[in-house]
Amino acid sequence: MYQYKVFSQQDSLSGLFEPQKLEDTLNLYAKEGWRAISVASGQIVDHTEVRDEFVVVMEREVEKEKK
């Protein structure tokens, strides 16, 4: 069984693209067993503002719950 986590630069990286913060964030999750499996980018329209943003999909294997 797998568990998934999705985060964006708005969620985790103060809204700005900072490669070192991204690397630190990925390494922090890696220590907890997560691995990045997908990255996507696009433009987000928020009322009068358009911004470029990316999302990272993380995955880790978890033990099945015993019934």
N, C-alpha and C positions, 0 to 999 in steps of 0.2 A: 504494500500500500504506500502511496506517496502523499505528501502534503505540499501545498503550493503557497507561495507568497508573491505578491505583486507590489512593486513600489515604483514611484516616479521621482524625478528630480524635485518636484514640488513637495512630495512627502518627506523625503529623506535627506535632501541635499541643499536645503535653504533656497531652492528655486533657481539657483544658478548652476551652470555646468562647470564643475571644478573637478578635473580628473583625479586629483589626489583624494578628495572626499569620496568620490565614487569607488576608487580602489580600496580605501579604508573601510567603507561600508560593505563592499563585497567580501573583503577578508574577515570582517567581523561575523558576517553570516556564515562564511565557510567554516569558521571555528565551531559553529553550532550544527554543522552537517549539511548546510544549504549549498547548492551550486546553481549558477546562472544557466538557464537553458534557452532563454530567448531574450532578445532586446528589440524593441520597436520604437520608431520615432514618428512624429507627426506634428501637425499644427493644431493647437487648441484655440478655439474662438470663445472668448469670455466677454460677452456684451460688446464693448468697443475695442477690446484688445485681442490681438492675435499673437500667440507665442509658440515657439518651437519647444517641444518637450519629448522626453523619451520615457519608456517604461521598461523595467527589467522583471522578468518572470523567474522566480527561484523555485527549486524543487529539492526535497529531501525525502529519503526513505524512512518510513516509520513502521514499527511493528504492528501487525494486525492485532486488534483487540480480541482477547480470548473470550468466547461466549460460554 
